[in-house]
Amino acid sequence: HLAFGLGAMYLLATIISRRLLKKYAAEKIICFGIHLFLGIALIGLLMSYFKSTNLFLIITLSGLMFYAAGTIFPLSMGKGMSFFRHIAGTSTATMFLVNTLTMSLVAFLMGFINIHNSIPMLWVDVSLLLSCLVIYRGLMRKHL
């Protein structure tokens, strides 16, 4: 049931992001989303130092990180593919390859983390969101 709920959070985020695209530009949603979810991850990391074995905290923050992935990834993929309009099929395949490799690496690393302590898991989430922020500011913003 937990995996279904996390998948539902990802799906909900993609639906809400699609609705937000009617009112706001993708760049604004991506920028706001990265900063918002990085703040949530940092607050969760701080909270986990006080309640590191709280299962409710782990499940809630995991759901929020799945929501963050559902918000950031589809919009970033669309933005990244817009740089290569002349090779749309190749850029789609490349984006999904990068996504699959990243998710595989993260899943591999998360497999070594003890579930009874939320601190290492949240450090992985914070580092992934920080890398999103660096990529957004370093690569995407230059082309906007």
Protein Blocks (a to p, Z undefined) as FASTA:
>chain_A
ZZmmmmmmmmmmmmmmmmmmmmpcfklmmmmmmmmmmmmmmmmmmmmmmmmmlmklmmmm
mmmmmmmmmmmmmmmmmmmmmmmmmlmmlmmmmmmmmmmmmmmmmmmmmmmpcfkbcklm
mmmmmmmmmmmmmmmmmmmmmmZZ
